[in-house]
Amino acid sequence: MPRSMTGFARIEHQAPWGTIACEIRSVNHRYLEPTLRLPENLRALEGDFRTLLKERISRGKVEASVFIKLESAGQHDLALNTELAEKIQSLASEVASKLSTAAPINPIDVLKWPGVLQSAEVDKAELESHALDTFQRTLDTLVTNREREGEELKKFIKQRLDDVAEHVARVRIRLPEILEAHQLKLREKLDAMKVDVDEDRLAQELVFIAQKADVAEELDRLEAHISEVKLTLKQQKPIGRRLDFLMQELNREANTLSSKSMASDTTQSAVDLKVLIEQMREQVQNIE
């Protein structure tokens, strides 16, 4: 099954302490090139994230980002930093003892001091577990999206292959007529010139021309490549590089067919073949 190298997925996980969100996007690339953007408290998981990516994706430029948003803590989640509060009170009392008009210390002002009130910390193991699970589900969604787009690419390529096969069949049917018409045209020119012709030499020349213009071998190879592309599209592994090679082979045979062409309709078929092959090649560049 072909997979596209282009895809996007986003998954969010809600927890009492906040939200973990993961985004993964990918585009076509010759090799696998992962880029990870993680918050500092998840840096320890970077190796695990990379391993998960390599297990599911073989090609593409992949950018994965993980975000953590902690919810504002409620009153029951608040804790007093007693040591800091006592130190602030001690310092405030020391200052007050040196001032004759010092106002009494307001406890609310102490609570407003940064760090005096603390929210309960999120358990690190729990956070990492949720992060790994969210990343895995996002990766699963990305792969599913790439497979879905790959199916569309498969349909596109198969349609073009059918068109290529139709042109090949048309040229094969016309080939004997084209050779016969070319030989007849050559004889008519010689007759019009009213010159004596060595029939043996003429026969040799006609055979040489027929051999030079014979594209049956190119047509056979085109049909073989068409069959191979269809078989490749059925494989359950990355097939992008093989398809790219087959597109090059198809294009080579189409070029040879064009160079040997002896009739305008054959030339047109060769041009149409190259257009169809180029359309497939452009789409193949996006297949994993």
C-alpha positions in Angstrom: 0.0 0.0 0.0 1.6 3.3 -1.0 1.8 6.1 1.6 2.1 9.7 0.9 4.9 11.6 2.6 2.7 14.6 3.2 0.4 14.6 6.2 -0.6 16.4 9.4 -2.1 15.2 12.7 -2.9 16.9 16.1 -4.0 15.2 19.3 -4.8 16.8 22.7 -5.0 15.1 26.1 -6.9 16.7 28.9 -5.8 16.0 32.5 -6.8 17.6 35.9 -3.5 19.4 35.9 -3.6 20.7 32.3 -3.4 19.8 28.6 -0.8 18.0 26.5 -1.0 18.7 22.8 1.1 17.0 20.0 1.4 18.1 16.4 3.2 16.2 13.7 3.5 17.3 10.1 5.5 15.7 7.3 6.5 16.6 3.7 8.4 14.7 1.0 12.1 14.1 1.5 14.7 11.7 0.1 15.4 10.3 3.5 13.8 10.4 7.0 14.6 13.7 8.6 12.9 14.2 12.0 12.8 17.4 13.9 11.5 17.5 17.5 10.3 20.5 19.5 9.8 19.6 23.2 9.4 21.5 26.5 12.2 21.2 28.9 10.4 18.8 31.2 10.1 16.3 28.4 13.6 16.4 27.0 14.4 13.0 28.6 11.8 11.5 26.2 13.5 12.7 23.0 15.1 9.4 22.3 11.8 7.5 22.8 10.0 9.9 20.4 12.7 9.4 17.7 12.5 5.6 18.1 8.7 5.7 17.7 9.0 7.8 14.5 11.6 5.5 12.9 9.4 2.5 13.6 6.4 3.9 11.7 8.0 6.2 9.1 10.8 5.5 6.7 10.9 8.6 4.5 9.9 12.3 4.8 10.8 15.5 6.6 8.9 15.2 9.8 8.4 18.0 12.3 6.9 17.0 15.7 6.0 19.4 18.5 4.7 18.7 22.0 3.1 21.4 24.1 2.2 21.4 27.8 -0.3 23.9 29.3 -0.8 23.7 33.0 -4.2 24.9 34.3 -4.4 27.6 36.9 -4.4 25.9 40.3 -7.5 26.1 42.5 -7.3 26.9 46.3 -7.0 23.2 47.2 -3.9 22.9 45.0 -2.1 25.7 46.6 0.7 25.1 49.1 2.6 27.5 51.4 6.3 27.9 51.1 6.7 28.2 54.9 10.5 28.7 54.8 10.2 31.6 52.3 7.2 33.2 54.2 9.1 33.1 57.5 12.2 34.7 55.9 10.1 37.5 54.4 8.5 38.1 57.8 11.8 38.2 59.5 13.2 40.6 57.1 10.1 42.8 57.2 10.3 42.8 61.1 13.9 43.8 60.9 13.1 46.7 58.6 10.1 47.7 60.8 12.4 47.9 63.9 14.4 50.6 62.3 11.5 52.7 61.3 9.4 54.6 63.8 6.4 54.8 61.6 6.3 51.3 60.1 2.9 49.8 59.5 2.1 46.3 60.6 3.0 43.5 58.2 0.0 42.5 56.1 -0.2 38.7 55.6 -1.8 39.2 52.2 1.2 41.1 51.1 3.4 38.2 52.1 1.3 35.8 50.2 1.6 37.9 47.1 5.4 37.6 47.2 6.6 35.4 44.3 7.2 31.8 45.4 5.3 32.0 48.7 2.2 30.3 47.2 3.1 27.3 45.1 0.9 25.0 43.1 1.2 21.3 43.6 3.7 19.8 41.1 2.7 17.4 38.4 4.0 13.9 38.9 6.9 13.5 36.4 6.2 9.9 35.6 2.5 10.6 35.0 3.4 13.5 32.7 5.9 11.5 30.7 3.4 8.6 30.4 0.7 10.9 29.1 3.1 12.6 26.7 4.3 9.2 25.2 0.7 8.1 24.8 -0.3 11.4 23.1 2.6 11.2 20.8 1.9 7.6 19.8 -1.8 8.4 19.1 -0.8 11.5 17.0 1.7 9.4 15.1 -1.0 6.7 14.4 -3.3 9.4 13.1 -0.5 10.8 10.9 0.2 7.4 9.4 -3.5 6.8 8.7 -3.7 10.2 6.9 -0.6 9.4 4.8 -2.1 6.0 3.9 -5.4 7.6 2.9 -3.6 10.1 0.7 -1.4 7.3 -0.7 -4.6 5.5 -1.9 -5.5 8.6 -3.8 -2.1 8.7 -5.4 -2.4 5.0 -6.3 -5.7 5.6 -8.1 -4.1 8.5 -10.0 -1.1 6.4 -11.1 -3.2 3.5 -12.1 -5.4 5.7 -14.3 -2.3 7.1 -16.0 -0.9 3.6 -16.5 -4.1 2.5 -18.2 -3.7 5.5 -20.6 -0.1 4.5 -21.2 -1.1 1.0 -22.0 -3.7 2.2 -24.4 -1.1 4.3 -26.3 1.2 1.3 -26.5 -1.5 -1.0 -27.8 -2.4 1.7 -30.4 1.2 2.0 -31.7 1.6 -1.8 -31.8 -1.5 -2.2 -34.0 -0.4 0.6 -36.3 3.2 -0.5 -36.6 2.8 -3.0 -39.6 0.8 -0.4 -41.5 3.4 2.3 -40.8 6.3 0.1 -42.1 4.3 -0.9 -45.2 3.3 2.7 -45.9 6.9 3.9 -45.6 8.1 1.2 -48.0 5.4 2.1 -50.5 6.3 5.8 -50.2 10.0 5.0 -50.9 9.2 2.9 -54.0 6.9 5.7 -55.3 9.7 8.2 -55.0 12.1 5.9 -56.8 9.6 5.4 -59.6 9.0 9.1 -59.9 12.7 9.6 -60.3 12.7 7.1 -63.2 16.0 5.5 -62.3 17.1 1.9 -62.5 17.0 0.3 -59.2 18.9 -2.8 -58.0 16.1 -4.8 -56.5 18.4 -6.8 -54.2 20.0 -3.6 -52.9 16.5 -2.0 -52.5 15.4 -5.0 -50.6 18.4 -4.8 -48.3 17.7 -1.1 -47.7 14.0 -1.7 -46.9 15.0 -4.4 -44.4 17.5 -2.0 -42.8 14.9 0.7 -42.6 12.3 -1.7 -41.1 14.8 -2.9 -38.5 15.8 0.7 -37.6 12.1 1.7 -37.3 11.0 -1.4 -35.5 9.8 -0.4 -32.0 8.4 -3.8 -31.0 11.1 -4.3 -28.4 10.4 -0.8 -26.9 6.7 -1.6 -26.7 7.4 -4.9 -25.0 9.5 -3.2 -22.4 6.9 -0.5 -21.9 4.3 -3.2 -21.2 6.7 -5.0 -18.8 7.3 -1.8 -16.9 3.6 -1.1 -16.7 3.0 -4.5 -15.1 5.9 -4.0 -12.7 4.5 -0.7 -11.5 1.1 -2.3 -10.9 2.7 -5.1 -8.9 4.8 -2.6 -6.9 1.7 -0.6 -6.0 0.4 -3.7 -4.2 3.4 -4.2 -2.0 3.0 -3.6 1.8 6.3 -1.7 2.2 7.9 1.6 1.2 7.8 1.7 -2.6 8.7 5.3 -3.5 12.3 4.7 -4.6 11.3 1.7 -6.8 8.5 3.6 -8.4 10.8 6.5 -9.2 13.3 4.0 -10.9 10.4 2.5 -12.9 9.3 6.0 -14.0 12.8 6.6 -15.4 12.7 3.3 -17.3 9.3 4.2 -18.8 10.6 7.6 -19.8 13.6 6.0 -21.5 11.5 3.7 -23.6 9.2 6.6 -24.6 12.1 8.6 -25.7 13.4 5.8 -27.8 9.9 5.3 -29.3 9.9 9.0 -30.2 13.3 8.9 -31.9 12.3 5.9 -34.1 9.0 7.3 -35.0 8.2 7.2 -38.8 4.6 8.6 -38.6 3.0 11.6 -37.1 0.5 9.6 -35.1 3.3 7.5 -33.6 5.2 10.7 -32.7 2.1 12.1 -31.0 1.6 8.9 -29.0 5.3 9.1 -27.9 4.7 12.7 -26.8 1.5 11.7 -25.0 3.4 8.9 -23.3 6.0 11.3 -22.0 3.4 13.6 -20.6 1.6 10.8 -18.8 4.9 9.4 -17.4 5.9 12.9 -16.2 2.5 13.3 -14.4 3.1 10.0 -12.7 6.7 10.8 -11.8 5.6 14.1 -10.1 3.2 12.1 -7.9 5.7 9.4 -7.2 8.0 11.9 -5.6 5.5 12.2 -2.8 5.2 8.4 -2.1 7.1 7.0 0.8 
